[in-house]
Amino acid sequence: MPCDISLGRLEPCKTSVGGLKAVYIMNEGDATTVTYDATDTDAITAIAGTPIGYKYDLKGSSSFEQTINSSRANGTTFFTQTLNLSLKGITKKDLKQIKLLAYTRPQVIIEDNNGNFFYAGLKNGMEVTGGSIVTGAAMGDLSGFTITLVGEEPVPANIITTSLTSAGVTVTVGT
C-alpha cells in the first residue's frame, strides 16, 4: 500500500525548547519554485525567484501550530498552519506594513528556537484572519500588534535545510 509508514520513532532527548525566534515574510509570488532534497522530499534546499524575507524578530508569546485535518469519509487530508504573532511597539511605519500584510497572501518562513526553518503557505499562501492593535490599559500591558495568519496546505510546512541566504532568500532586517 503506498501510504504505509516506513519508520519508527525513538523517544528523543530533552534538548528542544519551545518558542519562535523570528519570521521572514515574503510577498506573494516572489518565490516561484522550490527545490527539494534529492533523498528527502520533505526538506527544501533552494528557493527560486526573487524572494525577499522581511525579518520580524520575536520574543515572548508568538507561536506556530500545524493541525492535521483528515476525513475518512471524504478521503481527504490537509494541514492548517496557524501563526500567532505578538509584536511589541506601534509606529507609523508598523501600521502601514501591518495593513499591507492584511491585504496580501504571503508565504512565511518561521524560525523556531531550535534552529528549524519552517516554510508555511508554500502553495496557497497565508491569510491574516484576525488580530488587534492594542495600547494596553496598565503600564505593563502590551502596546503593539497581535496578528493571526492561517494557511491550508496539502502537506505540513517543509523544513529548509540550509541557511536562508544559501537557499536563495534575501533577508531584509528592519530598523
C-alpha positions in Angstrom: 0.0 0.0 0.0 1.5 3.4 -1.0 0.5 5.1 2.3 2.3 2.7 4.6 4.6 4.3 7.2 8.2 3.3 6.9 10.0 4.4 10.1 9.5 4.2 13.8 10.5 6.9 16.3 12.6 6.7 19.4 11.9 8.9 22.4 14.2 11.9 21.8 16.5 13.5 24.4 15.1 16.5 26.3 17.1 19.0 24.3 14.5 21.1 22.5 12.8 24.3 23.6 9.6 26.0 22.6 9.1 29.4 21.1 9.9 31.3 18.0 13.0 33.4 17.2 11.8 35.2 14.0 9.6 35.1 11.0 10.5 36.1 7.4 7.6 37.3 5.4 7.8 37.0 1.6 5.5 38.8 -0.8 3.0 36.7 -2.7 4.6 35.4 -6.0 8.2 36.4 -5.2 9.3 32.8 -4.5 8.4 30.9 -7.7 9.6 27.4 -7.1 11.4 25.3 -4.5 14.0 22.5 -4.8 13.6 19.5 -2.6 16.4 17.5 -1.2 17.2 14.6 -3.5 16.8 12.0 -0.8 14.2 13.7 1.4 11.3 15.3 -0.5 10.0 16.9 2.8 13.1 19.1 3.0 13.7 22.2 0.9 17.3 23.1 -0.2 16.6 26.1 -2.5 14.0 28.7 -3.3 13.9 30.2 -6.8 12.6 33.6 -7.9 13.3 36.8 -6.1 12.2 36.1 -2.6 12.9 38.8 0.0 12.3 37.7 3.5 11.3 40.7 5.6 12.6 39.7 9.1 10.4 40.2 12.2 12.3 39.5 15.4 10.1 37.8 18.0 10.3 37.4 21.8 7.7 36.0 24.1 4.2 34.8 23.1 4.3 34.2 19.4 3.6 30.6 18.2 3.3 28.3 15.2 0.9 25.3 15.1 0.0 22.8 12.4 -3.3 21.0 12.7 -3.9 17.8 10.8 -7.4 17.7 9.2 -8.3 14.3 7.9 -11.6 12.8 6.8 -12.0 9.1 6.3 -15.5 9.6 4.7 -14.1 12.1 2.1 -10.7 10.5 1.7 -9.0 13.9 2.3 -6.2 15.2 4.4 -4.8 18.7 4.7 -2.9 20.8 7.2 -3.9 24.1 8.8 -0.9 26.2 9.6 -1.6 28.9 12.2 0.9 31.6 13.1 0.1 33.8 16.1 2.4 36.9 16.3 2.8 39.3 19.1 4.8 42.4 18.0 5.8 45.0 20.6 5.6 48.7 19.9 3.5 50.8 17.5 4.9 53.2 14.9 3.6 54.8 11.8 5.8 52.5 9.7 4.5 49.4 11.5 0.8 50.5 10.9 1.4 50.7 7.2 3.2 47.3 7.0 0.5 45.5 9.1 -2.2 47.0 6.9 -0.4 45.7 3.7 0.2 42.3 5.4 -3.6 42.0 5.9 -4.3 42.7 2.2 -2.0 40.0 0.8 -1.3 36.3 1.0 2.3 36.0 1.9 4.5 32.9 2.3 6.2 32.9 5.7 9.3 31.2 6.9 9.2 30.6 10.7 12.4 30.2 12.6 12.0 28.5 16.0 14.3 28.5 19.0 15.7 25.1 17.9 17.2 26.5 14.7 14.4 25.0 12.5 13.1 27.0 9.5 9.5 26.0 8.5 8.2 27.2 5.1 4.4 28.0 5.7 1.9 28.8 3.0 4.1 27.3 0.3 1.3 26.6 -2.3 -1.6 28.7 -1.1 -0.1 31.5 1.0 -1.2 32.6 4.4 -4.1 34.9 5.2 -4.3 37.4 8.1 -7.5 36.1 9.7 -7.5 38.4 12.7 -5.6 40.4 15.2 -5.6 43.7 17.1 -3.7 46.9 17.5 -3.6 47.4 21.3 -2.2 50.1 23.6 -3.0 48.2 26.8 -4.6 49.6 29.9 -1.9 49.2 32.5 1.8 50.2 32.4 2.8 46.5 32.0 0.3 45.7 29.2 1.2 45.1 25.5 1.4 48.1 23.3 1.7 46.7 19.9 0.1 44.2 17.5 -1.4 40.7 17.7 -1.8 39.1 14.3 -3.0 35.6 13.3 -2.1 34.2 9.9 -3.6 31.0 8.7 -2.8 28.8 5.7 -4.2 25.5 4.4 -1.8 23.2 2.6 -1.7 19.7 1.3 1.4 18.9 3.4 2.9 20.2 6.6 5.3 23.1 6.4 8.5 21.8 4.9 11.8 22.4 6.8 14.5 24.4 5.0 17.8 22.5 5.5 20.3 25.3 4.6 20.6 28.9 5.7 18.1 31.2 4.2 20.7 33.1 2.1 22.1 29.8 0.8 18.6 28.7 -0.1 18.2 31.9 -2.2 16.3 34.2 0.2 17.5 37.8 0.5 16.9 38.7 4.2 15.9 42.3 4.9 16.1 43.5 8.5 14.0 46.5 9.6 15.1 49.4 11.7 
